[in-house]
Amino acid sequence: MVASRYFRKEEFKNATSSCSLQDMKQDFMLMLDKTREMANIPFQITSAYRTIEHEKKQGRSGNSAHTEGCAVDIKAIDGRTKWLIINSAIKCGFNRIGFAKGFIHLDSSKKLDQNVIWEY
């Protein structure tokens, strides 16, 4: 059973697309909990686990860390919030980070390119 100190199962049901905390990998959730604790701010999950079918319906390849249960998008509108999340994520071992106008993507995929930061 996947557990988290900071994230409730309801937060994953409200994500796009709706999923379960149980769809996530436990080692990823431990890293995410550590990152949340270090950042010392609330994290609003906007996207987490996605099925390959969902990804393909959105016009994506289906080869995403989200389909592995080891990725989330976290709402982050202002620069200070983005800095706190990214700084904490790097210190907690995340080496795959994406950023956009309204969110930060964190994932721990071992199948995809390592030590990367990208902009959406």
Secondary structure, DSSP 8 states (H G I E B T S, - for coil): ----SS--HHHHHTSSS---GGGS-HHHHHHHHHHHHHHTS---EEE----HHHHHHTT--S--GGGGT-EEEEE--SHHHHHHHHHHHHHTT--EEEE-SSEEEEE--SSS-SSEEEE-
